[in-house]
Amino acid sequence: MKFRKKPVVIEATQFWISGTWPEGVYMDAESSTGFRIDTLEGSHEVTNGDWIITGVKGERYPCKPDIFEATYEPVEVAFEHKSYP
């Protein structure tokens, strides 16, 4: 059987050592990259340029840039304009 991912909007922030770090990323001297994030599956290394995704239940996990670009696309948020009397 084949399956397709449901169209779900996610939050994601790209990790850059010199920038503001996404929530959950921390320094780890034991890691080969020097950085880690704790996920539902355990601790994972984070590399400069990785995307940190926040899932539908608030969980966070890293995603390599090439996989992110192949899997996700930007979403334009439309704001509904309401008139009030």
Helices and strands as residue ranges (DSSP letters): E 11-14, E 25-27, E 35-39, E 42-45, E 51-54, E 60-63, H 65-71
